[in-house]
Amino acid sequence: MRDVYLADYARSAFSRAHPRKLDVDRWADTRSDALLANVIDGLLARSGVDGAAVEDLSIGCALPVKEQWSFGGRYPLWLAKHLGPHGQACATRQIDQQCGSGLAALRNTAREIQAGAVDVGMAGGVENMTRVPMGPALFKEGVLTSPPILQKADWLALDVVLNMGLTAERLAKASGISRESMDALALSSHQRAAAADAAGHFDAERLTLNNTAGELVNEDSNIRADTSAERLAGLDPVFMEGGVVTAGNSSPLTSGAAATLLMSEQALHQHGMSPLARVVAIADCGVMPEEMGAGAAAAIQRVLKQSQLTPQDIAVWEINEAFAAVPLHAMGELVIDPANVNIWGGAMALGHPLGATGIRLAGTLARLLETRQQRYGCAAACIGGGQGIAIILERC
């Protein structure tokens, strides 16, 4: 197979979302397809690559329903001004692998390049969690359903599986992860993200874009630089009485979009691009659905085996903070130094726009490898329903 390179990466600002308090979300008036199209345009304009050269576009979205249904990826393509004459020659698709959707989209386009089918492709992800809220509301409306036979299955606690917070509670209990350690990681996430933002580390990836109201949006709104251990400790559990999972040690509802530009080595030379990183391997796997957060560690183990690498070979880690229990479990399972995990903060501070998160993980990982002058990095995420996905990148 041919090598595939992450040539460039960009994202929108990540905005706090709320389905009933529209004023908190700077993207509340912006459709997901339009937001992703703006990110695609911004990335192509910045890179200088002619959009007509893009042959393949994969889009990740965890809830591809209502206005997030993209007609197989065609709507963002047609809305993007830089993809040639409406991008007619570019193949598109929309992928739902829940929280792994962004990385799954990246994998799909990467494999097209590895197989020699295309030379230039894009992978993006998007979620507007104000306009298309989380599952419970969609189940109530009848937009989402579950098979009746599974509701009665004695081997599957479907009421737990469909509530991500309860799966995090189960993972924390099974792994012996304390409330105190989860709160400490949440505090660190906000402190690291605030420091990285102040140092300008996100400037190279975060685009300044207009929302539908014409307002410029260029700041991540979930980072709480003023949070404290005392404030986090004072929060009540949100998913079960006596539990350990709170709003503070979980990722917030978030709206945002992200995109990557992927190329073969030949395309890099043709377009005069210096890549951020080479894609070494991408792997996913299944785990117990009631402890879906364990999927990140399981996927890391699989992708390391595929790459013939060990945890000690990995210098930089991005492990999605859907809940604090997820990276804590992975660090414990793989004996990873916390100092090398989510160095610029994670989803508890930056936010978790489900379909876009995997793209952010990979893009931030590539930039961290360059900043720290390290060879290998790994990004991973757990996936609702009991899966995990992970990618290994190598600095070029």
PAGU-257910 format. One record per residue: residue in one letter; x, y, z of N, C-alpha, C, O in turn. Coordinates in pm, whole numbers, plus 50000, padded with zeros to 5 digits. Atoms other than C-alpha are relative to their C-alpha. Example, Ala and Ser with C-alpha at 12.3 -4.5 7.8 and 13.67 -1.06 7.14 Angstrom:
A500894988150000512304955050780500905012050000501945011850066S499184988149994513674989450714499235010950073499745022050090
END
This chain:
M500834988050000500005000050000500875012650000501995012550051R499294987250002501045036149940499905006950135498975004550213D500074991749881501845059750221498975011149980498765015949869V500954989050003499215085650309500405010050107500815006350217Y499524989449912499975119050469498875009650037497995012749957L500904989549954498005143550678500675013249963501595017850030A499344988250056498845174450476499645012750075500485021750088D500414988049927496845200150673498724996950077498034987150049Y501155002149911494125203350936499515013450051500315022450080A500594987849944491725230251054498654996650061498034986550028R501305001949937488625233651266499365013650027500015024050023S500704988249950486015258451371500325001750148500884992650210A500054999049855485925272551720498954990250050497944987949983F500975009149940484145247851948499175008050100499715014250191S500904991749920481105263852109499144991450092498664980750053R500905007049908479145253052414498614999349938498125009149883A501315002150060475805238452302498964997850109499264993050218H501125002449908472415237452469498725000549918498435010849857P501205000450086469165226752298498905009650042497985012349964R501054991049955467075250652510500505014350025499705023750029K499434986749977469445279852575500855003849878502075002449880L499344997750128470295290552222501075010850009502015010949929D499064988849993472185321452334501404995650043502355003350027V498675004349956475085300652475500834994749884502054993749895D499315006450111475965285552136500165009949884499175014449826R499744990750110477625308051878499634993949864499505001149765W500405006650124476695282051613498524996150000498094988349915A501405003949988473035279551718499195003449876498184996949849D500754996050120471895296851399500614994449871500214998349762T499255004850117474225277451167499804985049983500114977250073R500175014150030473355244451005501354992949997502374999049966S498765007749997475945216951039500664999349863501885000649853D499405001250133476425213050664500675013049958501725012849894A499414987150033477085250350625501285002450081502255007950030L498824998349916479535250450918501164991849947502284996949938L498925008450053481525221350778500495005349866501705005149839A499594994350129481515237050431500925011950020501885013749945N499144988549972483025268750580501384995650046502385001950011V498705005149956485775248550747500784994449881501984996749869I499355005350120486515230350421500565011449915501705010849869D499544988550078486725263550238501205006750066502175010349999G498894993649929488965278350506501284992049991502364997749976L498825008650009491315248650498500615000449861501835001449847L499484999750137491615248450119500615013649967501655014449902A499474986650027492105286050102501355001950067502265007750007R498744998549928494855284650363501114991549941502264995949934S498975009050054496645255150207500445003949859501545000449816G499684996450137496535269849857499744988949900500094990249783V500305011350089495355236549712498715002949924497715006949984D501184998250084492915239249423498964989550038499254977650033G501035009349958489655223649541499614990149892499104979349923A500325009150109489175208049199500864987450006500514977349945A499115011549989492045184449289499494989850101499974978450104V500515009049896490075169049578499074989649936498064993049874E500735010850066488785135249463499064992550093498204984950046D500745008349905487245121349781499755007950127500655014650177L500364993249877485415135250085499184990750087498104986350046S500735008049903484365114850388499635009050119500465016950165I500514991349893482265131250662499524991550116498714982350097G500465006949881481805118851017498935008050071499045020250086C501074993649924478605126351208499334989250084498874979150031A500555010249911477335107451512498484999149994497904988550016L501464999750008473705118051468499585005649864499145017149855P500324995250135473095120451091498514999749972498044993049880V501464999350013469405128251131499595014649992500405023650014K500514986550015467195158651076500915007749903501255002449797E499204992150095469295186450918501454995449994502215000449911Q498655005550011472495166950986500064988349902501144982949878W499985009350113471445142150718500545007849880499985018149842S499284991950099473785153050440499854995149856500614999349768F500175005450135472495133750135501294993449953501794995949843G498775007150034475555111250143501215009149990502155006149916G498874990750003477885140550203499935010549892500845018749879R500074990650113476675160449904499725014450045500245023849985Y500344986349960475245190350092501245008350039501405019349986P498814992049969478555201850252500875002349877501475012949861L499214998650122480285195549919499455011249913500215019749866W500604989850085477835217249726500075013950064500135024049993L499944987149932477955244549991501425005750005501595017850020A498614995449996481775246349986500365006849868500235000849761K499734992150120482835273349742501314996149931501494998849813H498675002650055486395260549692500154986049939501244982549892L499885013550056485605225149575499624999749853498824991449811G500245000050143485565233749206498565003549967497865009050052P501394997050039482275237149011499034990550071498594980550016H500885007849914480125223449295500554986150031499824977350078G499345012549963482635194949336499374987649939499374977150002Q500765011150058480725172549098500834987249989500294976250003A499185011950022483685149149039500494993650129501094982850126C499515004949871484425144249409498994990350061497824993850079A500875009749934482985112849567499855003750147500805008450209T500254996649861481395117749909499244988950071498604980550008R500795009249919479935097750194499915005650141500775013450183Q500144996249860478685103350548500084987450084499424977450054I499715011849919479845079250819499535002250144499855012450205D500404999949859478225072051155500684988550071500304977050053Q499455009649906480445054051401500045006750137501005005750213Q500174992749874479205074951691501215008950029501645016449940C498904990849967482085092451872501264997249919502195005449920G498875003150087484535075351635499795004349857500615001049770S500364996950139482885089951325501075008049928501355005349811G498974992050065485605115851256501214991849961501714993049849L498865008650032488445090751278499634989649896500464985949813A500455009550101486385065951076499985006449862500335000049763A499984992850127485985092350804501435001749950501714999849831L498594998550037489725098950808500554986749948501254986449847R499535013250043490415061750782499484996649861500224991249779N500585003550129488065058050486500735006949885501095000549786T499294992850107489715085250278501464995849994502034994949885A498615004549999493185073950389500154986949923501124985049850R499915012950068492485039050261499835001449849500434993949772E500124997450143491375052649924501365004149941501735000049831I498674995650046494775069349895500994988650007501784986649914Q499095011349985496655039050027499814989849887500784983849841A500305009850104494925017149768500335005149860500294997449764G499694994450130495895040749485498805004749923498915008049805A501214995850069492315050149403499965015049979499465019749877V499964985450012492825087449466501345004950054502064997550121D498764993949949495725111049541499745011150100500575013550188V500344989149909493985139749721498584997850053497644996149975G501325001749940491115135949963499875008450125500865013650177M500264992949876489515152750260499154991250091498334983350044A500855006449901488015139150579499595010750099500425018450148G500514989949908485815160450800499014994150097498604982550084G501015004349905483425158251087499275012050055499815023050060V500814988849953480645179351232498924995150094498444983950082E501165002449915478035180551505499545013550052500355021450103N500584988349935475705208451610499034994850105497914990950073M500755006549895474425196551945498945009050064498255005150157T501144991549966472125226251992498864997349904497724995649948R501045001750101470235221351667499534985449989498364982949962V500355014349999470335182951677500534994450131501674989850137P499505003549867470545174052047500284985050016500074977149924M499625013849971471675141752210498814990449993497664994649983G500955010750020469845108652187498695000450075497644998450014P501295000649927467245111152469498895008249936497755003649927A501024991750064465445139752297499534993849869498354994449835L500355005950129465565121651963499194987250018498324984149937F500825011849971464225089452117498585004350037497604998049996K501324995049958461385109452274499185004249879497975002249876E500704995650121460525123951933499704988449905498904989949812G500185011250091460675089651770500945000449882500834992149791V499024999350108463545100251543500984988450009501394982749908L499165011749976465735073351700499154989550071498274992750150T500715011049937464445039151805501004988950032502154989449988S499195011849975465825006251938499144987649978497944988150003P500795012150028464764970751842499354994450127500054992950227P500685005249880462144957052088500654987550057500684985650178I499415012449951463914923352107501245002650085501524995150179L498824996749920467074940052239499615006550133500355005650230Q500464994049875465084958852501499714989450105499734992250225K500325010949908464204925052653501144990050014501004980150086A498895009649997467574907752603500614999350140500925009650200D499465001449866468904893152928501525001650004502105002750112W498544998750004472534896252812500445014549977501635017549980L499684986250035472344933452730499185009850084497955010050076A500684989749921471534961552973499835012349913500605021949925L500144989550100470214984052698499765013750062500175023850005D500224987149935469095011152940501315006550041501425018750044V498654994849969472755014553044500735003649872501345014249862V499264998250126474175010952692499615013049931500475019649871L500484988150069472035039452560500235012850080499925023750033N499694988349916473115062752844501505000150024502004992650107M498555000149993476785071352802500515002850141501564997650180G499584997149863476985085253156499984987750088500854986150173L500065012349921475915052053303501114990449961501624983150047T498875008550038478535033653099501305005150064502174997250100A498824994349934481135057553242500004996450148501064993650205E500095004249861479865049753592500454985450015501184982150109R499625014149993480275012553522501514998249979502144990250048L498565001250025483785017053383500795004650122501774998250160A499304994949882484865037753683499954989950113500964987550180K500135009849893483515011853925500834987649972501534982650061A499265012250035485024982153739501515002050006502264992750035S498564997250006488414999253711500545006250128501735008950138G499554993949876488545013954062500445014449985501375018950052I499654985950024488675049653933499185008850092497955008150091S500684992049899487825074554206499475013249944499925018149841R500534986750034485795106454187501125010450007501195019349923E498924990449982488875125254312500955000149881501375010849835S499095000650115491085112954027499345005449874500005011449790M500734994850115488395121553773499945015250004500145021949902D500054985449986487995156753908501385006249978501495016949918A498644994950019491775161253914500365000649852501015010049807L499734999950144491985151853546499215011149933499725017649842A500814989350058489155175953464500665013650024500745021949934L499314987449968490985204153642501235001749912501475012549859S498814999550085494185195753455499645003149856500355010549789S500424997850139492305195353123499735014849975500185020449876H500314985750015490985230653173501275008550013501455018049937Q498774992349982494345243553298500914998849878501495008749833R499165002150118496225228253005499425007049878500165013249801A500624993650116493715240552748500115015150009500375021849908A499894985549983493725275652893501425004749972501615015149908A498604996450023497545276452890500364998949851501065007549798A499725001850142497695263052533499355011049917499935016049821D500714989450072495115288352417500735013250016500925020649920A499284987449974496985317052582501335000449926501785011249887A498715000650070500225305252420499855000149848500855000349776G500234999450144498595305752075500104986749929500194986449806H499835013150065498835268352014498824996249911498984988249819F501165003650082495315266551870499835009249879498975006949795D500174990250108495775296051634500204993849863499554997949766A499715006050130497165274051356498934990249955498904986349839E501035009650038494185250651363498595005950005497695001149935R501344994549979491225272251471499755011749905500415022049914L500324989850099489695292351187499085010650060498305007750150T500964989549968487915325451229498924999749893499195002349776L501095001850095484515320351068498805008650041498685012650157N501254992949973481205338651041498884990050025498764980049954N501245007749988478025323651178498945006349910499215016349843T501034995250090474745329050997499615014450030499185021849941A500324986249962474175361351191501075009949960500925022049982G498924991250043477425375151049501015003150107501895011550086E499054997849891479295373851381501264991649978501174980249935L498755007550007482955363751382500114991050123499924995450236V499865009749891483515332351589501394994049993501724987249895N498635005150002487095323551680500524996150139501734994950158E499575003949866487145313852049499264987650045498044986450028D500615011849940486535280252214499335004150131499975009950218S500754994549887483835286752471499844990650119499234994350219N500165009549890484065255652689501115000850104500944995950216I498854999649909487455262952849499665008850120499245020250105R500244992549876487075273753211501335001850073501734993550155A498694997449940490375288853314499895002450150500875000750223D500174996549859488915298553652499434988650084499114990650201T500555010949920487675264253758501004995850107502184999350100S499145003849887489065248954077499624986150049498554981050016A500295013149942489275216054262498775000750089497964991450091E501144998449910486765229254514498695000849922497694994949961R501204998650081484275238954246499594986749938498404983349936L500305013050060484545205154075499494990250105498584982350079A500415009249894484225186554404498595002850049497944994050104G501324996249953481015205354480498874996249906497704998149941L501035003650097479165192654173499364986550035500054977350079D500725012449972476515165754217500124990349882500294994649768P500065009850109476505133254017498775002749914497735007049964V501114996850090474275136553712499284987849943498194989249888F500615011550065473535100953604499414989850098498514982250061M500545009349901472915081153924500315005150140501345011350163E499804995949862472525087554295501224992950058501354980750047G498795005749944475825082454472501084997149898502084990649930G499035002650105477685081654142501205009250007501315017650096V498764992250002481035096854051500125008749875501035016949865V499934992550125480315111353705499175012850015497975012250042T500664987049988479465148553713500135007749869500815003349776A499844991350117479095176353459501445004949989501915007849879G498634994950002482595187253559501024990149949502004994249887N499045009850049484375154453482499484992449878499884981149851S500515004950129482445148653158500215010849895500395022549928S499934990150107482685165352820498665007049987497625000750004P501264992750015480085192752762499404998249860500104994549766L500614999450132477575194052478500685011049920500905022049972T499174990850078479425211352195499594999949854499174989749801S500204998850144478935223951840501335003749935502075012149987G498764996850070481805224651591500224991049882499524981049864A499655007750119483365211451272501505000249982502185009450028A498565000950024486835200451162500234992549869499374984949824A499685006650127488545188650843501504998149986502305005950038T498605002850033491805173450724500154998849849499214995449777L499625001850140493525173450388501014988849994502074989650056L499165011950007495055139750301500554998349859499845000949761M499355001050131497525132750019500944988149992501474983450093S498935009550027499725106549862501315007749991501325020049986E498704993350012503445113649839500115007449867500675018449861Q499984993550131503055121649470499245013250003499695023149947A500814987949993500325147049544500695010850083500595022650051L499264990249920502465163649812500975007749914501045020049921H499044993650088505165170549555499305008749896499755019849865Q500734992650105502645181449293499455013250051499445023149978H500644988049944501005206849525500945007950090500535017950149G499024992649922504175217849704499685000650149499935010750214M500405000449860502895207050047501054993350087501684983550046S499205006549896504945199050357499034994150100498355001550171P501045006349917502845173650549500265001550150501395003650194L499895000049855502135174150919500484986650052501304986050144A499665013249949502455136550962499614989349899498824991749808R500375011750080502285102250800499064991350083499294989250202V500915009249933499385079350886500654986350003500894980349898V499375013149985500945047451023498954989049999499084979249925A501045010249992497805027651112498775005750069498875015050149I501264996749933494165030951215499294986850028499184978349940A500695012549964492295003551402498815002950089498815012550165D501124999149909488954998851571499664986150051500174976150000C500345012949940487424971451783498725001550081498235012650102G501185000049914484434961651994500374996150142501334988850165V499835003449859484204959452374498624998250063497604999949995M501285001349931481494952952634499215013149988499725023650028P500744987550021478754978152549499705007550128499615019850126E500304993349875477984985252915501205007550057501055015650148E498784993049958481584996952961500705005549877501895003249856M499504995850131482025014052626501285008250012502065008649916G498794992049985484755037052766501294992149995502364997849972A498825008650010487125007352772500484998549856501574993449832G499655001550141487135008852393501255007449958501965003049868A498814992450037489855035252378501264991950024502114990949935A498825008149968492425013052552500104987849910501194984349865A500005011950084491384982452351500445003349857501204995849796A499614995950135491735001052020501485003749994502155000749895I498584996749994495135014452124500844987349994501834986649921Q499265012650000496314979152195500024993749861501044988249818R500075005950134495134967751852500845007749899501545001749818V499244992250098496684996551658501514999050027502304999549934L498595002149967499994992051844500484986749944501584985749890K499635013150053500024955351749500155000549848501084994749793Q499914998850146499334963951384501275007149957501875003949855S498834991850035502174989051386501304994250051502374999650023Q498825006249936504574966251577500735010250088501965011150088L499474990249907505034993751834499504996650140498594988550157T500405001649861504734994952214499585013550055499885023849995P500344987149940503285021652444501225008750025501135021050021Q498784992449974506865031752519500535007049876501325016449886D499594993650125507385040652152499205012849972499615020949889I500904988750024504575066452169500365011450094500345009850216A499574988549919505705100852287498865009350034498905016250136V501114990649982502425119952256498684992549981498524984749887W501305006750003498875108252325498875010150000498925020350069E501274992949993495435122552253498924989350025498574981849934I501035009849965492825101352436498755007750037498745015350134N501174991449987489345115752410499394999650139499164988950195E500584998649867487895128452735498475000949992497885010450044A501455000449997484295119152667499545000550146498625007950182F500114999849854484395111953040501414998250054502244991849990A498665001149943487415114553268500424985450017501614982250009A499685014149979487185077053330500684993749879501444984149894V499475006350121488135069652968501525001049991502184990749983P498554999450003491705083252957500644994250126501734988550118L499435005849878492265072953321500084984849988501074978850029H499975014550022491345037253232501104996249902501844986749926A498985003150100493585037652924501415001750056502294993550032M498674997749941496535052453115500364988850098501514984850106G499735010949907496165025553380500274986949929501184979649968E499855012550073495814996853133501344999249927501964988649922L498814999950085498785007352919501225006050068502295006950007V498914994049922500955023453190500585011949923501765012149888I499624988050074501075057253015500235011450098499475013150193D499714988349917502635088053174498965010849973498845015449859P501044989850021499795113253226500555013149943499815020649880A499414987650050502215141553141500005000549848500085011349789N499965000650146502155129652778498634998349936498524996049816V501375002250048498355126752747499235013150000499165019950103N500834987950013496175155352621500755012350052500295019550141I499074989849953499005180052661499405014049989499685022750072W500664987050017496915209352532498554999650048497715007250001G501365001549951493815198452722499214990449912499614987249801G500825009550074491065175052614498565004449993498245016150013A501404996950028487345172952550499255005750120498255012750101M500704994149885486345181652907500135015150000499285022150055A499784985550008487765216352838499685005649862499065016249851L500184995050136487685219952461498624996949944498115004149858G501305004150050484395202252405500104987749912501184983749869H500075012850072483265171152219498855000449900497814994149922P501015000650106481285178251900500164986749928501024985349841L499765014250021480885141151841500664996549867501744990549866G499455003750130481485137651467501305006949965502065001849883A498784992450030484265163651463501174996350090502314999550058T498965002249900486205151151764501174991949947502334995349973G498915008450050488195124051587500955007749910502165005449913I499164991650085489455149251331500875009050086502055010850059R499214991449911490515172651611501104992050069502234996750081L499005008349932492295144451794501204997649909502354999449950A498915002950094494325135051485500765012649963501995012549956G499344987650040495025170951382500845005950111501975010250087T499244994849888496095182351726501214991150028502294996050060L498895009349980498225151051763501155002949903502315003349943A498974997150100500075159051440500755012850034501975013450019R499374987349967500745194551552500844998950127501885005550139L499215002249880501955183051893501304992749969502344995850027L498785007050039504415159051731501035009749943502225008849972E499094990050058505875188151535500525009450107501715012450111T499604990749895505905211551833501034993850094501985000450136R499125006849905507615185852055501134992449934501984986650001Q498955006850075509805171451779500134985450041501224980450069Q500045014249967508735135851857499584992049878498984997449785R500245008250119508385106751618498574994749992497874997149893Y501305006750006505205087451707499015005950099499365009750211G501094996049913501865098051850498794991349974498644985649866C501215008150013498595080151911498805007650052498865013850158A501264994149959495035093351930498944989150003498944980149919A501015010549987492065072752045498735005650060498745015950127A501304996249945488395075052135499184987550028499274977649956C501015010349978485785052952290498795003349914498655014549865I501114998550093482595048052092498734994450064498734983150114G501285004549947478965045752207499564986949937499714985049816G500405013150048477595010452177501054989450026500814977650002G498965009549966480864994552287501014997849891501164986649841Q498915001050096483675001952043501115009750040500975017650133G498924990449986486965020452024500715001449868500634992549783I499254997650124489125035451749501265007750034501255016350122A498714993649971492755046551742500815001649873500684993849778I499134997150114495275061351500501415002650051501585008550158I498604996749971499085062851506500535008449885500385005049768L499384991150096500855091351330501515000650023501984998950135E498554998149992504535096251254500365013749944499965017449834R499554986950047506115130551230500904998349878501784989749875C499245001150124507535135950883501375006750016502165006849922
END
